[in-house]
Amino acid sequence: MSVVAARVYDDRIEVAADSICVRGWSKMNSAEKKHTKLFRFKDLVVGGVGKSEEISLFQRYMKSHMIKEMNEDGILDFLIEFKRWKKDFCGDDEIENRYILASKGQCYSTNGFFVFCVNDYYAIGILKWIIYA
């Protein structure tokens, strides 16, 4: 299970994530983690849950693209362009992960192309059950 949570205060925003990173039956320790589900790029803090591959691509995309305005429209435009870039880069344009983005006293969460403002607290997570018969 992956979890990213955000809490918006009057004077700050706190964002936290669990630290486990797995692929199949393997687990990476903290020394091996180059790409994690919580990262900072310039003044933007991003937390993502879902596929580590997509989070890595999201980080790479941010090296050359930034959110123009920290509001719902600006983040939606950013996600649309990320989708196009991802298709050109690897042939897959699906955005499966959920994200929390915090910057300049504002916090937003995404679920696909649904972007909404977080005014108090919010958490995103992915839980997968594996059942063996």
N, C-alpha and C positions, 0 to 999 in steps of 0.2 A: 504494500500500500504506500502511496506517495501522498504527502500533504504539504501545501503551502498556505500559510495564514497571514493575514494583514490586519493591523489595528491602527485606526486613524485617530490621533489625538489633536488637540488644538495647536500644539507646537511641534509635532513630529509624526512620522509614520513608522511603525515597526513592521518588518516583514520577516518571517521565519519559515524554515523548511526542515523536514527530516533529512537525514544525511545518507540514507541507504541508496545504493545504485546497483541494480541487478540486471543481468541479461541471462534469461533461461535459469539455469541452476547456479550460475556463478555470481559472486558478489565482489564488487571492487572496494578496496579500502581507501581511506582518505588520501593517501599518498599517490594513488593511481588516478584520482579524479581531476581531469583537466576541465571537463565540462560537467557542471553540476546543475541541479534544478533551481538554484538560486544564485544569481550573479549580478554584478553592477557593471554598467557601461556608462562612463562619464557621470552624469547626474541622474541616471535612470536605474532603478532597481527592478529586476525582472525575476519572477518566480514562475516556474512551469512544471506541470505534471503531465505525465504521459510518456511518450517515447523519448529516450535520451537522444536518439538520432535527430529528431526534430528540434529539440532544445539546442543541440550543437549547430544545426543549420540556422536557427534563429540568432544565435550568437554571431555566427559568421556574417549573416546578412546585416547585422547591426554595425559591423565595422565600416560599412560604406553607406548606410542609410539610417536616418534618425526620424523619430516622430516629429513632425513639423509643429503641431499644436497638441498640448497635453489636454485633450478633451475627447469625447466619444467619436466625433467625426475624424479627428486627426489620427486616432488609434485605428479606426476602421480603414482609413486610407492606407495606413502603414501595413495592416494585415492583407489588404487586397494586393498591394505591391509585393509583399513577401510571398504570397501565393503564386504570383506570376514569376518571380525570381526563382522560387523553388522548382517550378515546372521546367524552366529553362536549365537550371543547374543539374537536376537529377531525374527529370521526367515525371515526377509525382507532385501534383499540386494540392493534395489534401492537407488541411490543417486540422490535425486530430487532437492536439494538446490543448489544455486550458492554461491561461496565463493570468498572473497578477502583475501589474505595472505601476510603479510608484515614482513620482518625481515632482519637484516644485510644490510640495504640499498637497498633491492630488494623488488619488489611488483609483485604479480601474481594474476590472476583471473582464476576461474574455471567455466566451464559449462559442467556438466557431466564429461567426461574424457578429455575434451578439456582444456588444460592449456596454458595460454599465459602470457607473461611478460607485465606489465604495465610500460610504460616509462615516461608518463606525467600525465594524469588523466584518471579516469575511474569510472563508477558507475554501480552497479547492482541493480535490483529491481524486485519486484513481484507486479503486480496489478491484482486484481480479481474484476470482475464486477458481481454484483448480480442483476438480473432483475426480477421483479415481474410483472406478467401479470394481 
